[in-house]
């Protein structure tokens, strides 16, 4: 969970340091994939009893919001 949660902002930053739109889009896509990976790992941690329901719901909701923000960022990037 630590690796994919660090991967999200790291890939956003790396994408914005690239020169081409294609490279930026690629790294935003990787960041969005890391959100999905984190959501899966959080779900598994909850199902296996490592997370309380409150924390599971909090983290899952945060992942959903971050995923939506990345989706909008990708859309704006594509259309500018």
N, C-alpha and C positions, 0 to 999 in steps of 0.2 A: 504494500500500500504506500509505503514511503517513496519508493522509486517512481511509481506512476503519478503520485501527487506532485512530486518535484518536477516531473517531466512536463506537466501542463504549462506552467509559466515559463519554463526553460525553453520549450519549443516555440512559444509565442515570441519570446525575446529573440531567439535565433532567427525566426522567420522575418522579423522586422529589421534585422541587420543584413538581410540578403538584398540583392539589387533587383532581381527580376520578380514580377508578379507571380510567375509560376512557382518559384522557390518559396515565396511568402505563403502562397496558398497551400503548398505541400506541408510546411511546418505547422500551419494552423490546423490542417487535417490530422496531423500526427497528435497535436495537442487534444483535439476532440476525441480521437481514439483513446488517448490516455484517460480521459474522463470516463469513457465507457468501461475501460479496464478497471478503474478505481471503483466504479459502481458495482461491478461484478465481484470484486474482492470484498467490498463492504457487505454485500448480500451474503457471500459465503461466510464471512466472519460472524454475521448475525445468526445465520442458520446453524453454525457450528457452536454457538453459545459464547463467542468471544466478545460480542457487543450487546449492550442492553438495547431494548427497542427504541428508547428515546434518542440515543446516540445514532442508531441506525437510521432513524427517520430524519434527524438533523443533517447527517452527512449526505444521505440520499437526496434530500431537497437541495442542498448546496450544489451537489453534482448536477442536478437537473438545471439549476439556474446558470451555472457555469457553462454547461452544454448549450443552453439557449443563447447565452452571450456570445459564445464562440460561433455558433451558427449565424447569428446576425453579423458578426465581424467578418465571417467568410463571405456572406452575401454582399455586404458593403464593399469589401475588397474586390470581389468579382465584378461588381457593377460600377466601379470608379476607374 
